[in-house]
């Protein structure tokens, strides 16, 4: 019977075993040939000795890297001087008496274990890239996380229900991927950005507890933690409220972290309002593994004779600063100029700075601080010698985006982030709406089915900017891990929500009439949450690239280099779909 490499231990010394796998490395020592045989569990060294089998040695002489072979032989203890601590099986080896070449291999375009290969080459030959133990271990972790989540939800009486992939295009969120209908000329399906409406309809159907680990699709600009198709853990529950949803999810997180990482997470998890997150961290997904909080100096800046600060505040903006404790000597003027260039990508007009040296303020703006200003400044920020202070003065949006992202960059540059630490955090009390100045209207901050707080119902149409959502996000180490809310469950409130979002009655009925119709027949209070499963795996695996945790990912331009997709299709296929493509060659 075949065994995996790491199933063979010292306890099997003297026994005959059978292995199959790929040749990772071959070494010919003149009379003896050593091969590192790799399977999905790890590596085993196998030895070919003419005194055991000349036939096996002759075959081994023809074997090359990435050949697929089958070997049988006796397990031997290695001499202690030959132990290999880099592999799990480094104290033993297999002396081969039988070998069979199952498949020959051309010389691969890159060495499998070479970590310096450009990503586009790795993705073109993804099936070779996936032979790396690192990526195989990530896929195993992905499987473990999937299994743990399913086990928890099964035990909580949730039912796994599939929802359609061919659905209806809706206007909220990112762009839809559209699928033309051959049967219905000129009409299109959309691939789901989320099963949001379907899971609400399941609650109206009386299923009460639903979950699904499901593929979703968004045609949006990509980055390191986004893909055009992604996997979502979708959870919905009837007769619930925010506290019950948070408590359920904390128990799930506690279990999966123990199952997958062997880590005990203390619950209840910390909570923070959206307003506090923005005020102290500048972002709605704070990384709480390190300090570097934002300090509001807007009131203080009114007394400083520095026009940039004062005008920003007088025009309705703000001044905030980050204090980098004890690190001023690490930042030259050139280094600070680079930081200024960085914050300008987030809309900042500049980056003011000061250093504390020998109990004195140094820097281009130090001259604007009177003696009284300096005393108040030192007390407000608890300044000490060696501190570097970085300021941005602008609109609230620009200040938070600039300093919030600068905070994360500084933490990475200064190695302030502890390894192996998992900081979960709930962010609550979100605004229900976001105003888009270009579009001249409000958009749903989460989605148009999120309920407002009961006390804010009256403001839906009169003061939408003041309405707080009954919503909650779960954050892990500075990434949004999941987002959820208690949903609107009555037609009247849902219609008010659509009006606040600028829908005409005709648009409302065309796009969501079926949902409003369903509400007429008895809808339970319900709520849910959706986790970015790929992102969860990414964080547990300790990588910052989501493509590492997906078996066959797309590039940053949404291309599949291995399958050469997307690609042109034949004119006959387009004709069947009633589509003409007008592209200049």
HUFEN-V557366 format. One record per residue. OMEGA is omega in radians with two decimals (999 if undefined). Layout:
# HUFEN-V557366
omega:OMEGA
omega:OMEGA
This chain:
# HUFEN-V557366
omega:-3.13
omega:3.04
omega:2.98
omega:-3.05
omega:-3.05
omega:3.01
omega:-3.12
omega:-3.08
omega:3.13
omega:3.14
omega:-3.13
omega:3.13
omega:-3.14
omega:3.13
omega:3.13
omega:-3.06
omega:-3.11
omega:-3.09
omega:3.03
omega:3.11
omega:-3.10
omega:3.10
omega:3.12
omega:-3.11
omega:3.11
omega:3.14
omega:3.14
omega:-3.10
omega:3.09
omega:-3.10
omega:3.06
omega:3.08
omega:3.11
omega:3.10
omega:2.97
omega:-3.09
omega:-3.03
omega:2.92
omega:-3.01
omega:-3.13
omega:-3.08
omega:-3.03
omega:3.01
omega:3.04
omega:3.07
omega:-2.99
omega:3.08
omega:-3.08
omega:-3.11
omega:3.12
omega:3.11
omega:-3.14
omega:3.08
omega:-3.13
omega:3.13
omega:3.12
omega:3.13
omega:3.10
omega:-3.12
omega:3.12
omega:-3.12
omega:-3.09
omega:3.12
omega:-3.11
omega:3.08
omega:2.90
omega:3.04
omega:-3.04
omega:3.05
omega:-3.13
omega:3.04
omega:3.14
omega:-3.07
omega:3.09
omega:3.14
omega:2.98
omega:3.02
omega:2.97
omega:-3.11
omega:3.13
omega:-3.11
omega:3.12
omega:3.09
omega:-3.09
omega:-3.10
omega:3.13
omega:-3.07
omega:-3.09
omega:-2.96
omega:3.14
omega:-3.11
omega:3.06
omega:3.13
omega:3.09
omega:-2.94
omega:2.99
omega:3.07
omega:3.10
omega:3.07
omega:3.04
omega:-3.12
omega:3.14
omega:3.05
omega:-3.12
omega:2.95
omega:3.06
omega:-3.09
omega:-3.12
omega:3.05
omega:3.07
omega:-3.03
omega:-3.04
omega:-3.12
omega:-3.10
omega:-3.06
omega:-3.09
omega:3.13
omega:-3.04
omega:-3.12
omega:3.08
omega:3.13
omega:-3.11
omega:3.09
omega:3.12
omega:-3.02
omega:-3.14
omega:3.03
omega:3.13
omega:-3.11
omega:3.04
omega:3.11
omega:3.08
omega:-3.12
omega:-3.10
omega:3.10
omega:3.11
omega:3.09
omega:3.12
omega:3.05
omega:3.10
omega:3.10
omega:3.11
omega:-3.12
omega:3.12
omega:3.11
omega:-3.11
omega:-3.11
omega:3.12
omega:3.14
omega:-3.13
omega:-3.13
omega:-3.08
omega:3.06
omega:-3.13
omega:3.10
omega:3.08
omega:3.00
omega:-3.12
omega:3.11
omega:-3.10
omega:3.10
omega:3.07
omega:-3.04
omega:3.02
omega:3.05
omega:-3.01
omega:-3.07
omega:3.10
omega:3.09
omega:-2.94
omega:-3.05
omega:3.07
omega:-3.12
omega:3.08
omega:3.07
omega:2.84
omega:-3.06
omega:3.13
omega:-3.11
omega:3.11
omega:3.06
omega:-3.06
omega:-3.10
omega:-2.99
omega:3.09
omega:-3.13
omega:-2.99
omega:2.85
omega:2.96
omega:3.00
omega:-2.99
omega:2.96
omega:3.10
omega:3.06
omega:-2.95
omega:-3.06
omega:-3.14
omega:-3.09
omega:3.04
omega:3.09
omega:3.07
omega:3.07
omega:3.08
omega:3.13
omega:3.10
omega:-3.14
omega:3.02
omega:-3.13
omega:-3.09
omega:2.90
omega:3.12
omega:2.96
omega:-2.74
omega:3.03
omega:3.06
omega:-3.00
omega:3.07
omega:3.12
omega:-3.08
omega:3.09
omega:-3.01
omega:3.04
omega:-2.99
omega:-3.10
omega:3.11
omega:3.03
omega:3.14
omega:2.99
omega:-3.02
omega:-3.11
omega:-3.08
omega:2.97
omega:-3.00
omega:-3.08
omega:3.10
omega:-3.07
omega:3.09
omega:3.08
omega:-3.09
omega:3.00
omega:-3.06
omega:-3.09
omega:3.13
omega:3.13
omega:3.14
omega:-3.13
omega:3.12
omega:-3.08
omega:3.06
omega:3.09
omega:3.10
omega:3.13
omega:3.14
omega:-3.12
omega:-3.05
omega:3.11
omega:3.08
omega:-3.12
omega:-2.95
omega:-3.05
omega:-3.09
omega:-3.07
omega:3.07
omega:3.12
omega:3.14
omega:3.07
omega:0.05
omega:-3.14
omega:3.09
omega:3.07
omega:3.13
omega:3.08
omega:3.07
omega:-3.12
omega:3.12
omega:3.13
omega:-3.13
omega:-3.10
omega:-3.01
omega:-3.06
omega:3.09
omega:-3.14
omega:-3.12
omega:3.09
omega:-3.01
omega:2.97
omega:-3.04
omega:3.12
omega:-3.14
omega:-3.07
omega:-3.11
omega:-3.14
omega:3.09
omega:3.14
omega:-3.12
omega:-3.13
omega:-3.05
omega:3.14
omega:3.11
omega:-3.04
omega:3.11
omega:-3.09
omega:-3.12
omega:-3.10
omega:3.13
omega:-2.97
omega:-3.09
omega:-3.14
omega:-3.04
omega:-3.11
omega:3.11
omega:-3.12
omega:-3.12
omega:3.14
omega:3.06
omega:3.12
omega:-3.10
omega:3.03
omega:3.07
omega:-3.08
omega:2.99
omega:3.06
omega:3.08
omega:-2.98
omega:2.97
omega:-3.03
omega:-3.02
omega:-3.10
omega:-3.14
omega:-3.06
omega:3.02
omega:3.08
omega:3.11
omega:3.11
omega:-3.14
omega:3.08
omega:3.10
omega:3.09
omega:3.10
omega:3.08
omega:-3.13
omega:-3.08
omega:3.11
omega:3.08
omega:3.11
omega:3.04
omega:-3.12
omega:3.12
omega:3.14
omega:3.12
omega:3.08
omega:-3.11
omega:3.04
omega:3.02
omega:3.07
omega:3.13
omega:3.09
omega:3.10
omega:-3.13
omega:3.08
omega:3.10
omega:3.11
omega:-3.03
omega:-3.07
omega:-3.10
omega:-3.09
omega:-3.12
omega:-3.08
omega:3.08
omega:3.13
omega:3.11
omega:3.09
omega:-3.07
omega:-3.14
omega:3.13
omega:-3.12
omega:3.12
omega:-3.10
omega:-3.10
omega:-3.06
omega:-3.12
omega:-3.03
omega:3.10
omega:3.09
omega:3.13
omega:-3.12
omega:3.02
omega:-3.14
omega:-3.11
omega:-3.04
omega:2.88
omega:3.10
omega:-3.07
omega:3.03
omega:3.13
omega:-3.11
omega:-3.11
omega:-3.14
omega:-3.10
omega:3.14
omega:-3.09
omega:-3.07
omega:3.10
omega:3.12
omega:3.07
omega:3.10
omega:3.14
omega:3.13
omega:3.14
omega:-3.14
omega:3.12
omega:-3.10
omega:-3.08
omega:3.10
omega:-3.12
omega:-3.03
omega:-3.13
omega:3.13
omega:3.05
omega:-3.14
omega:-3.12
omega:-3.13
omega:3.06
omega:-3.08
omega:2.98
omega:2.99
omega:-3.03
omega:3.07
omega:3.12
omega:2.93
omega:-3.13
omega:-3.06
omega:2.93
omega:-3.13
omega:3.11
omega:-3.07
omega:3.14
omega:-3.14
omega:3.14
omega:3.13
omega:3.11
omega:2.99
omega:3.08
omega:-3.13
omega:3.06
omega:3.02
omega:-2.97
omega:-3.13
omega:3.09
omega:-3.10
omega:3.00
omega:2.98
omega:-3.10
omega:-3.08
omega:-3.12
omega:-3.10
omega:-3.10
omega:-3.11
omega:-3.04
omega:-3.07
omega:-3.10
omega:-3.12
omega:-3.06
omega:-3.12
omega:-3.12
omega:-3.02
omega:3.09
omega:-3.09
omega:3.02
omega:-2.97
omega:-3.08
omega:3.05
omega:3.02
omega:-3.07
omega:3.06
omega:3.05
omega:3.06
omega:3.08
omega:2.99
omega:-3.12
omega:-3.13
omega:3.12
omega:-3.14
omega:-3.14
omega:2.87
omega:-2.99
omega:2.93
omega:-3.11
omega:3.04
omega:-3.01
omega:-3.09
omega:3.12
omega:3.14
omega:3.10
omega:3.08
omega:3.12
omega:3.13
omega:3.12
omega:3.11
omega:3.14
omega:3.05
omega:3.10
omega:2.94
omega:3.12
omega:-3.13
omega:3.12
omega:3.12
omega:-3.09
omega:-3.13
omega:-3.00
omega:-3.04
omega:-3.11
omega:-3.12
omega:-3.14
omega:3.11
omega:3.07
omega:-3.13
omega:-3.14
omega:-3.09
omega:-2.98
omega:3.05
omega:-3.11
omega:3.12
omega:2.93
omega:-3.10
omega:3.13
omega:-3.11
omega:-3.13
omega:3.06
omega:3.12
omega:2.95
omega:-3.03
omega:3.14
omega:-3.13
omega:3.09
omega:3.11
omega:-3.13
omega:-3.10
omega:3.12
omega:-3.14
omega:3.11
omega:3.06
omega:3.11
omega:-3.13
omega:-3.08
omega:3.13
omega:3.11
omega:-3.00
omega:3.12
omega:-3.03
omega:-3.10
omega:-3.05
omega:3.01
omega:3.07
omega:3.12
omega:3.08
omega:3.08
omega:3.11
omega:3.00
omega:-3.05
omega:-3.13
omega:-3.11
omega:-3.09
omega:3.11
omega:0.02
omega:-3.12
omega:3.09
omega:3.04
omega:-3.04
omega:3.08
omega:3.14
omega:3.11
omega:3.13
omega:-3.13
omega:3.12
omega:-3.11
omega:3.11
omega:-3.09
omega:2.97
omega:3.13
omega:-3.10
omega:-3.13
omega:3.09
omega:3.14
omega:999
